Amino acid sequence: MLSITDLLDFVELDLETVTIVAGATGLGDAESTAPARQLLSGEDGITLIHPKYRGQIDARSAARRDRNEPAQCYRRFSRKYPVPGAFSDA
């Protein structure tokens, strides 16, 4: 049986990632879908998105708002797209 985590991991592009890219580019969500897909297609793009997620978590924390939701979104993103080279044997 698949868990909700397994199902979320199957989704290639999620709204949270599109929203992160939209915030970084100044585009709307609809216009950010193609750039988000392009960023997720390579290690350099994935590496660029990770700090954007962490920045959103920090901003929510600084504003004393709930940081739990962005943190959960980042955990899902990190499982699907780990930081390239973070756990290499080299």
Biopython code that builds the backbone (N, CA, C, O; Angstrom):
import numpy as np
from Bio.PDB.StructureBuilder import StructureBuilder

atoms = [
    (1, "MET", "N", (0.848, -1.183, 0.000)),
    (1, "MET", "CA", (0.000, 0.000, 0.000)),
    (1, "MET", "C", (0.892, 1.244, 0.000)),
    (1, "MET", "O", (1.900, 1.298, 0.704)),
    (2, "LEU", "N", (0.512, 2.224, -0.785)),
    (2, "LEU", "CA", (1.269, 3.469, -0.878)),
    (2, "LEU", "C", (0.841, 4.435, 0.219)),
    (2, "LEU", "O", (-0.340, 4.544, 0.546)),
    (3, "SER", "N", (1.811, 5.124, 0.773)),
    (3, "SER", "CA", (1.507, 6.152, 1.766)),
    (3, "SER", "C", (1.291, 7.483, 1.049)),
    (3, "SER", "O", (1.561, 7.599, -0.146)),
    (4, "ILE", "N", (0.809, 8.474, 1.773)),
    (4, "ILE", "CA", (0.639, 9.808, 1.198)),
    (4, "ILE", "C", (1.991, 10.373, 0.774)),
    (4, "ILE", "O", (2.080, 11.101, -0.215)),
    (5, "THR", "N", (3.039, 10.041, 1.519)),
    (5, "THR", "CA", (4.386, 10.491, 1.158)),
    (5, "THR", "C", (4.799, 9.921, -0.188)),
    (5, "THR", "O", (5.366, 10.631, -1.019)),
    (6, "ASP", "N", (4.519, 8.642, -0.408)),
    (6, "ASP", "CA", (4.842, 8.020, -1.690)),
    (6, "ASP", "C", (4.091, 8.701, -2.826)),
    (6, "ASP", "O", (4.660, 8.957, -3.887)),
    (7, "LEU", "N", (2.821, 8.991, -2.602)),
    (7, "LEU", "CA", (2.021, 9.633, -3.648)),
    (7, "LEU", "C", (2.538, 11.031, -3.954)),
    (7, "LEU", "O", (2.630, 11.417, -5.119)),
    (8, "LEU", "N", (2.879, 11.798, -2.909)),
    (8, "LEU", "CA", (3.403, 13.143, -3.130)),
    (8, "LEU", "C", (4.726, 13.093, -3.882)),
    (8, "LEU", "O", (5.017, 13.978, -4.687)),
    (9, "ASP", "N", (5.529, 12.063, -3.625)),
    (9, "ASP", "CA", (6.819, 11.949, -4.303)),
    (9, "ASP", "C", (6.667, 11.642, -5.788)),
    (9, "ASP", "O", (7.584, 11.909, -6.564)),
    (10, "PHE", "N", (5.528, 11.087, -6.200)),
    (10, "PHE", "CA", (5.312, 10.799, -7.613)),
    (10, "PHE", "C", (4.992, 12.054, -8.419)),
    (10, "PHE", "O", (5.203, 12.081, -9.632)),
    (11, "VAL", "N", (4.493, 13.076, -7.767)),
    (11, "VAL", "CA", (4.120, 14.301, -8.462)),
    (11, "VAL", "C", (5.398, 14.994, -8.929)),
    (11, "VAL", "O", (6.278, 15.303, -8.126)),
    (12, "GLU", "N", (5.487, 15.232, -10.227)),
    (12, "GLU", "CA", (6.705, 15.820, -10.777)),
    (12, "GLU", "C", (6.865, 17.285, -10.387)),
    (12, "GLU", "O", (7.947, 17.707, -9.980)),
    (13, "LEU", "N", (5.816, 18.039, -10.508)),
    (13, "LEU", "CA", (5.888, 19.476, -10.239)),
    (13, "LEU", "C", (4.736, 19.850, -9.323)),
    (13, "LEU", "O", (3.574, 19.633, -9.667)),
    (14, "ASP", "N", (5.046, 20.408, -8.163)),
    (14, "ASP", "CA", (3.997, 20.754, -7.215)),
    (14, "ASP", "C", (3.808, 22.266, -7.145)),
    (14, "ASP", "O", (4.660, 23.040, -7.582)),
    (15, "LEU", "N", (2.695, 22.654, -6.595)),
    (15, "LEU", "CA", (2.338, 24.074, -6.513)),
    (15, "LEU", "C", (3.351, 24.857, -5.688)),
    (15, "LEU", "O", (3.659, 26.004, -6.013)),
    (16, "GLU", "N", (3.875, 24.247, -4.619)),
    (16, "GLU", "CA", (4.833, 24.952, -3.773)),
    (16, "GLU", "C", (6.085, 25.347, -4.553)),
    (16, "GLU", "O", (6.594, 26.458, -4.406)),
    (17, "THR", "N", (6.575, 24.424, -5.385)),
    (17, "THR", "CA", (7.772, 24.713, -6.174)),
    (17, "THR", "C", (7.480, 25.796, -7.204)),
    (17, "THR", "O", (8.302, 26.686, -7.422)),
    (18, "VAL", "N", (6.317, 25.725, -7.833)),
    (18, "VAL", "CA", (5.936, 26.768, -8.795)),
    (18, "VAL", "C", (5.856, 28.116, -8.085)),
    (18, "VAL", "O", (6.291, 29.130, -8.631)),
    (19, "THR", "N", (5.308, 28.135, -6.879)),
    (19, "THR", "CA", (5.189, 29.373, -6.112)),
    (19, "THR", "C", (6.568, 29.921, -5.742)),
    (19, "THR", "O", (6.787, 31.132, -5.790)),
    (20, "ILE", "N", (7.492, 29.043, -5.377)),
    (20, "ILE", "CA", (8.864, 29.464, -5.069)),
    (20, "ILE", "C", (9.495, 30.116, -6.296)),
    (20, "ILE", "O", (10.109, 31.177, -6.190)),
    (21, "VAL", "N", (9.345, 29.490, -7.449)),
    (21, "VAL", "CA", (9.913, 30.029, -8.687)),
    (21, "VAL", "C", (9.215, 31.339, -9.058)),
    (21, "VAL", "O", (9.864, 32.279, -9.517)),
    (22, "ALA", "N", (7.901, 31.403, -8.861)),
    (22, "ALA", "CA", (7.165, 32.637, -9.152)),
    (22, "ALA", "C", (7.678, 33.788, -8.298)),
    (22, "ALA", "O", (7.856, 34.902, -8.792)),
    (23, "GLY", "N", (7.915, 33.521, -7.020)),
    (23, "GLY", "CA", (8.436, 34.564, -6.132)),
    (23, "GLY", "C", (9.828, 35.023, -6.527)),
    (23, "GLY", "O", (10.162, 36.201, -6.402)),
    (24, "ALA", "N", (10.633, 34.091, -7.003)),
    (24, "ALA", "CA", (12.008, 34.429, -7.386)),
    (24, "ALA", "C", (12.080, 35.162, -8.712)),
    (24, "ALA", "O", (12.981, 35.973, -8.927)),
    (25, "THR", "N", (11.135, 34.883, -9.605)),
    (25, "THR", "CA", (11.180, 35.487, -10.935)),
    (25, "THR", "C", (10.271, 36.696, -11.091)),
    (25, "THR", "O", (10.435, 37.487, -12.020)),
    (26, "GLY", "N", (9.312, 36.837, -10.181)),
    (26, "GLY", "CA", (8.361, 37.930, -10.300)),
    (26, "GLY", "C", (7.235, 37.628, -11.285)),
    (26, "GLY", "O", (6.422, 38.501, -11.589)),
    (27, "LEU", "N", (7.186, 36.392, -11.783)),
    (27, "LEU", "CA", (6.129, 35.976, -12.688)),
    (27, "LEU", "C", (4.970, 35.403, -11.885)),
    (27, "LEU", "O", (5.121, 35.095, -10.703)),
    (28, "GLY", "N", (3.819, 35.262, -12.522)),
    (28, "GLY", "CA", (2.692, 34.604, -11.886)),
    (28, "GLY", "C", (2.894, 33.096, -11.877)),
    (28, "GLY", "O", (3.808, 32.577, -12.518)),
    (29, "ASP", "N", (2.034, 32.401, -11.145)),
    (29, "ASP", "CA", (2.153, 30.944, -11.064)),
    (29, "ASP", "C", (2.057, 30.282, -12.437)),
    (29, "ASP", "O", (2.840, 29.383, -12.745)),
    (30, "ALA", "N", (1.117, 30.714, -13.256)),
    (30, "ALA", "CA", (0.942, 30.089, -14.572)),
    (30, "ALA", "C", (2.187, 30.268, -15.442)),
    (30, "ALA", "O", (2.595, 29.348, -16.150)),
    (31, "GLU", "N", (2.784, 31.452, -15.384)),
    (31, "GLU", "CA", (3.973, 31.720, -16.197)),
    (31, "GLU", "C", (5.225, 31.056, -15.617)),
    (31, "GLU", "O", (6.226, 30.917, -16.320)),
    (32, "SER", "N", (5.183, 30.648, -14.362)),
    (32, "SER", "CA", (6.354, 30.061, -13.701)),
    (32, "SER", "C", (6.430, 28.547, -13.846)),
    (32, "SER", "O", (7.425, 27.941, -13.448)),
    (33, "THR", "N", (5.407, 27.935, -14.405)),
    (33, "THR", "CA", (5.396, 26.478, -14.532)),
    (33, "THR", "C", (6.521, 25.990, -15.434)),
    (33, "THR", "O", (7.253, 25.071, -15.065)),
    (34, "ALA", "N", (6.668, 26.589, -16.603)),
    (34, "ALA", "CA", (7.722, 26.161, -17.534)),
    (34, "ALA", "C", (9.123, 26.389, -16.953)),
    (34, "ALA", "O", (9.954, 25.484, -17.025)),
    (35, "PRO", "N", (9.414, 27.564, -16.381)),
    (35, "PRO", "CA", (10.733, 27.730, -15.774)),
    (35, "PRO", "C", (10.978, 26.759, -14.611)),
    (35, "PRO", "O", (12.100, 26.289, -14.427)),
    (36, "ALA", "N", (9.945, 26.459, -13.834)),
    (36, "ALA", "CA", (10.107, 25.521, -12.719)),
    (36, "ALA", "C", (10.471, 24.139, -13.243)),
    (36, "ALA", "O", (11.377, 23.491, -12.719)),
    (37, "ARG", "N", (9.768, 23.689, -14.274)),
    (37, "ARG", "CA", (10.095, 22.382, -14.873)),
    (37, "ARG", "C", (11.532, 22.380, -15.397)),
    (37, "ARG", "O", (12.261, 21.402, -15.227)),
    (38, "GLN", "N", (11.926, 23.466, -16.027)),
    (38, "GLN", "CA", (13.277, 23.555, -16.574)),
    (38, "GLN", "C", (14.322, 23.509, -15.456)),
    (38, "GLN", "O", (15.337, 22.825, -15.585)),
    (39, "LEU", "N", (14.080, 24.227, -14.373)),
    (39, "LEU", "CA", (15.016, 24.214, -13.245)),
    (39, "LEU", "C", (15.137, 22.815, -12.639)),
    (39, "LEU", "O", (16.228, 22.393, -12.255)),
    (40, "LEU", "N", (14.021, 22.102, -12.557)),
    (40, "LEU", "CA", (14.034, 20.771, -11.954)),
    (40, "LEU", "C", (14.658, 19.718, -12.862)),
    (40, "LEU", "O", (14.893, 18.590, -12.428)),
    (41, "SER", "N", (14.923, 20.066, -14.095)),
    (41, "SER", "CA", (15.483, 19.090, -15.031)),
    (41, "SER", "C", (16.995, 18.952, -14.912)),
    (41, "SER", "O", (17.579, 18.066, -15.535)),
    (42, "GLY", "N", (17.637, 19.805, -14.129)),
    (42, "GLY", "CA", (19.093, 19.727, -14.017)),
    (42, "GLY", "C", (19.583, 20.015, -12.615)),
    (42, "GLY", "O", (18.888, 20.645, -11.817)),
    (43, "GLU", "N", (20.778, 19.551, -12.323)),
    (43, "GLU", "CA", (21.351, 19.732, -10.987)),
    (43, "GLU", "C", (21.510, 21.198, -10.609)),
    (43, "GLU", "O", (21.272, 21.570, -9.460)),
    (44, "ASP", "N", (21.911, 22.035, -11.567)),
    (44, "ASP", "CA", (22.097, 23.460, -11.259)),
    (44, "ASP", "C", (20.788, 24.110, -10.823)),
    (44, "ASP", "O", (20.765, 24.897, -9.876)),
    (45, "GLY", "N", (19.704, 23.783, -11.512)),
    (45, "GLY", "CA", (18.400, 24.345, -11.161)),
    (45, "GLY", "C", (17.922, 23.879, -9.806)),
    (45, "GLY", "O", (17.389, 24.663, -9.021)),
    (46, "ILE", "N", (18.115, 22.593, -9.531)),
    (46, "ILE", "CA", (17.721, 22.048, -8.228)),
    (46, "ILE", "C", (18.517, 22.736, -7.123)),
    (46, "ILE", "O", (17.974, 23.085, -6.075)),
    (47, "THR", "N", (19.797, 22.923, -7.369)),
    (47, "THR", "CA", (20.652, 23.591, -6.391)),
    (47, "THR", "C", (20.170, 25.021, -6.132)),
    (47, "THR", "O", (20.277, 25.509, -5.007)),
    (48, "LEU", "N", (19.647, 25.694, -7.148)),
    (48, "LEU", "CA", (19.136, 27.060, -6.981)),
    (48, "LEU", "C", (17.835, 27.118, -6.181)),
    (48, "LEU", "O", (17.591, 28.091, -5.466)),
    (49, "ILE", "N", (17.009, 26.096, -6.294)),
    (49, "ILE", "CA", (15.703, 26.123, -5.638)),
    (49, "ILE", "C", (15.804, 25.860, -4.138)),
    (49, "ILE", "O", (15.032, 26.429, -3.366)),
    (50, "HIS", "N", (16.730, 25.017, -3.711)),
    (50, "HIS", "CA", (16.834, 24.682, -2.287)),
    (50, "HIS", "C", (16.934, 25.920, -1.390)),
    (50, "HIS", "O", (16.183, 26.003, -0.418)),
    (51, "PRO", "N", (17.813, 26.877, -1.659)),
    (51, "PRO", "CA", (17.882, 28.059, -0.773)),
    (51, "PRO", "C", (16.614, 28.901, -0.800)),
    (51, "PRO", "O", (16.306, 29.582, 0.178)),
    (52, "LYS", "N", (15.882, 28.864, -1.895)),
    (52, "LYS", "CA", (14.618, 29.622, -1.966)),
    (52, "LYS", "C", (13.614, 29.056, -0.968)),
    (52, "LYS", "O", (12.916, 29.811, -0.291)),
    (53, "TYR", "N", (13.540, 27.726, -0.874)),
    (53, "TYR", "CA", (12.669, 27.096, 0.115)),
    (53, "TYR", "C", (13.108, 27.477, 1.529)),
    (53, "TYR", "O", (12.284, 27.861, 2.359)),
    (54, "ARG", "N", (14.406, 27.368, 1.795)),
    (54, "ARG", "CA", (14.901, 27.685, 3.136)),
    (54, "ARG", "C", (14.649, 29.159, 3.476)),
    (54, "ARG", "O", (14.351, 29.490, 4.624)),
    (55, "GLY", "N", (14.767, 30.025, 2.493)),
    (55, "GLY", "CA", (14.481, 31.443, 2.711)),
    (55, "GLY", "C", (13.031, 31.682, 3.078)),
    (55, "GLY", "O", (12.730, 32.529, 3.919)),
    (56, "GLN", "N", (12.130, 30.940, 2.450)),
    (56, "GLN", "CA", (10.707, 31.077, 2.764)),
    (56, "GLN", "C", (10.440, 30.630, 4.204)),
    (56, "GLN", "O", (9.660, 31.260, 4.918)),
    (57, "ILE", "N", (11.083, 29.551, 4.623)),
    (57, "ILE", "CA", (10.923, 29.074, 5.993)),
    (57, "ILE", "C", (11.449, 30.133, 6.973)),
    (57, "ILE", "O", (10.797, 30.438, 7.971)),
    (58, "ASP", "N", (12.628, 30.689, 6.682)),
    (58, "ASP", "CA", (13.212, 31.720, 7.548)),
    (58, "ASP", "C", (12.341, 32.966, 7.604)),
    (58, "ASP", "O", (12.189, 33.564, 8.669)),
    (59, "ALA", "N", (11.762, 33.368, 6.463)),
    (59, "ALA", "CA", (10.911, 34.557, 6.426)),
    (59, "ALA", "C", (9.665, 34.356, 7.277)),
    (59, "ALA", "O", (9.245, 35.263, 7.995)),
    (60, "ARG", "N", (9.083, 33.177, 7.197)),
    (60, "ARG", "CA", (7.897, 32.899, 8.017)),
    (60, "ARG", "C", (8.254, 32.912, 9.501)),
    (60, "ARG", "O", (7.489, 33.401, 10.333)),
    (61, "SER", "N", (9.418, 32.373, 9.814)),
    (61, "SER", "CA", (9.849, 32.335, 11.205)),
    (61, "SER", "C", (10.101, 33.755, 11.717)),
    (61, "SER", "O", (9.709, 34.097, 12.832)),
    (62, "ALA", "N", (10.754, 34.574, 10.898)),
    (62, "ALA", "CA", (11.046, 35.958, 11.295)),
    (62, "ALA", "C", (9.761, 36.761, 11.478)),
    (62, "ALA", "O", (9.695, 37.639, 12.338)),
    (63, "ALA", "N", (8.756, 36.469, 10.684)),
    (63, "ALA", "CA", (7.477, 37.169, 10.788)),
    (63, "ALA", "C", (6.586, 36.551, 11.870)),
    (63, "ALA", "O", (5.449, 36.977, 12.072)),
    (64, "ARG", "N", (7.121, 35.540, 12.558)),
    (64, "ARG", "CA", (6.417, 34.842, 13.638)),
    (64, "ARG", "C", (5.125, 34.196, 13.157)),
    (64, "ARG", "O", (4.154, 34.090, 13.907)),
    (65, "ARG", "N", (5.124, 33.772, 11.916)),
    (65, "ARG", "CA", (3.991, 33.013, 11.393)),
    (65, "ARG", "C", (4.367, 31.545, 11.408)),
    (65, "ARG", "O", (5.518, 31.189, 11.656)),
    (66, "ASP", "N", (3.404, 30.714, 11.146)),
    (66, "ASP", "CA", (3.627, 29.269, 11.151)),
    (66, "ASP", "C", (4.642, 28.884, 10.093)),
    (66, "ASP", "O", (4.425, 29.118, 8.904)),
    (67, "ARG", "N", (5.754, 28.293, 10.521)),
    (67, "ARG", "CA", (6.765, 27.853, 9.578)),
    (67, "ARG", "C", (6.628, 26.372, 9.286)),
    (67, "ARG", "O", (7.417, 25.820, 8.519)),
    (68, "ASN", "N", (5.645, 25.718, 9.880)),
    (68, "ASN", "CA", (5.476, 24.284, 9.707)),
    (68, "ASN", "C", (5.124, 23.927, 8.266)),
    (68, "ASN", "O", (5.696, 22.988, 7.711)),
    (69, "GLU", "N", (4.195, 24.656, 7.649)),
    (69, "GLU", "CA", (3.787, 24.337, 6.277)),
    (69, "GLU", "C", (4.945, 24.463, 5.290)),
    (69, "GLU", "O", (5.171, 23.524, 4.527)),
    (70, "PRO", "N", (5.691, 25.570, 5.261)),
    (70, "PRO", "CA", (6.827, 25.624, 4.333)),
    (70, "PRO", "C", (7.873, 24.558, 4.628)),
    (70, "PRO", "O", (8.511, 24.041, 3.711)),
    (71, "ALA", "N", (8.052, 24.228, 5.896)),
    (71, "ALA", "CA", (9.033, 23.197, 6.243)),
    (71, "ALA", "C", (8.598, 21.840, 5.707)),
    (71, "ALA", "O", (9.429, 21.073, 5.221)),
    (72, "GLN", "N", (7.313, 21.535, 5.788)),
    (72, "GLN", "CA", (6.809, 20.271, 5.240)),
    (72, "GLN", "C", (6.980, 20.245, 3.727)),
    (72, "GLN", "O", (7.379, 19.226, 3.163)),
    (73, "CYS", "N", (6.684, 21.346, 3.077)),
    (73, "CYS", "CA", (6.859, 21.428, 1.619)),
    (73, "CYS", "C", (8.326, 21.221, 1.256)),
    (73, "CYS", "O", (8.633, 20.529, 0.285)),
    (74, "TYR", "N", (9.226, 21.809, 2.023)),
    (74, "TYR", "CA", (10.651, 21.658, 1.740)),
    (74, "TYR", "C", (11.112, 20.224, 1.970)),
    (74, "TYR", "O", (11.938, 19.715, 1.212)),
    (75, "ARG", "N", (10.596, 19.571, 2.996)),
    (75, "ARG", "CA", (10.964, 18.167, 3.226)),
    (75, "ARG", "C", (10.544, 17.300, 2.041)),
    (75, "ARG", "O", (11.305, 16.440, 1.598)),
    (76, "ARG", "N", (9.327, 17.527, 1.527)),
    (76, "ARG", "CA", (8.876, 16.769, 0.345)),
    (76, "ARG", "C", (9.780, 17.059, -0.844)),
    (76, "ARG", "O", (10.204, 16.140, -1.545)),
    (77, "PHE", "N", (10.079, 18.340, -1.073)),
    (77, "PHE", "CA", (10.940, 18.731, -2.187)),
    (77, "PHE", "C", (12.321, 18.091, -2.048)),
    (77, "PHE", "O", (12.876, 17.586, -3.024)),
    (78, "SER", "N", (12.870, 18.113, -0.842)),
    (78, "SER", "CA", (14.207, 17.569, -0.605)),
    (78, "SER", "C", (14.273, 16.064, -0.827)),
    (78, "SER", "O", (15.297, 15.547, -1.274)),
    (79, "ARG", "N", (13.191, 15.362, -0.518)),
    (79, "ARG", "CA", (13.157, 13.920, -0.790)),
    (79, "ARG", "C", (13.162, 13.658, -2.289)),
    (79, "ARG", "O", (13.856, 12.762, -2.769)),
    (80, "LYS", "N", (12.383, 14.446, -3.025)),
    (80, "LYS", "CA", (12.305, 14.249, -4.479)),
    (80, "LYS", "C", (13.549, 14.755, -5.186)),
    (80, "LYS", "O", (14.003, 14.148, -6.156)),
    (81, "TYR", "N", (14.103, 15.860, -4.711)),
    (81, "TYR", "CA", (15.238, 16.519, -5.363)),
    (81, "TYR", "C", (16.317, 16.844, -4.336)),
    (81, "TYR", "O", (16.441, 17.998, -3.926)),
    (82, "PRO", "N", (17.094, 15.862, -3.914)),
    (82, "PRO", "CA", (18.154, 16.153, -2.941)),
    (82, "PRO", "C", (19.186, 17.110, -3.531)),
    (82, "PRO", "O", (19.352, 17.188, -4.748)),
    (83, "VAL", "N", (19.875, 17.835, -2.653)),
    (83, "VAL", "CA", (20.917, 18.749, -3.109)),
    (83, "VAL", "C", (21.974, 17.922, -3.839)),
    (83, "VAL", "O", (22.551, 17.004, -3.255)),
    (84, "PRO", "N", (22.232, 18.236, -5.105)),
    (84, "PRO", "CA", (23.219, 17.479, -5.870)),
    (84, "PRO", "C", (24.595, 17.487, -5.196)),
    (84, "PRO", "O", (25.109, 18.540, -4.818)),
    (85, "GLY", "N", (25.168, 16.314, -5.056)),
    (85, "GLY", "CA", (26.494, 16.197, -4.478)),
    (85, "GLY", "C", (26.559, 16.280, -2.978)),
    (85, "GLY", "O", (27.648, 16.184, -2.411)),
    (86, "ALA", "N", (25.434, 16.456, -2.306)),
    (86, "ALA", "CA", (25.448, 16.624, -0.852)),
    (86, "ALA", "C", (25.908, 15.360, -0.141)),
    (86, "ALA", "O", (26.514, 15.434, 0.928)),
    (87, "PHE", "N", (25.629, 14.215, -0.719)),
    (87, "PHE", "CA", (25.988, 12.962, -0.067)),
    (87, "PHE", "C", (26.903, 12.114, -0.945)),
    (87, "PHE", "O", (26.866, 10.885, -0.890)),
    (88, "SER", "N", (27.715, 12.772, -1.744)),
    (88, "SER", "CA", (28.607, 12.020, -2.620)),
    (88, "SER", "C", (29.767, 11.443, -1.816)),
    (88, "SER", "O", (30.106, 11.944, -0.744)),
    (89, "ASP", "N", (30.364, 10.393, -2.343)),
    (89, "ASP", "CA", (31.490, 9.747, -1.692)),
    (89, "ASP", "C", (32.815, 10.421, -2.023)),
    (89, "ASP", "O", (33.855, 10.064, -1.470)),
    (90, "ALA", "N", (32.773, 11.387, -2.918)),
    (90, "ALA", "CA", (34.017, 12.030, -3.370)),
    (90, "ALA", "C", (34.573, 12.956, -2.325)),
    (90, "ALA", "O", (35.614, 13.576, -2.541)),
]
sb = StructureBuilder()
sb.init_structure("model")
sb.init_model(0)
sb.init_chain("A")
sb.init_seg("    ")
for serial, (resi, resn, name, xyz) in enumerate(atoms, 1):
    if name == "N":
        sb.init_residue(resn, " ", resi, " ")
    sb.init_atom(name, np.array(xyz, "f"), 0.0, 1.0, " ", f" {name:<3s}", serial, name[0])
structure = sb.get_structure()
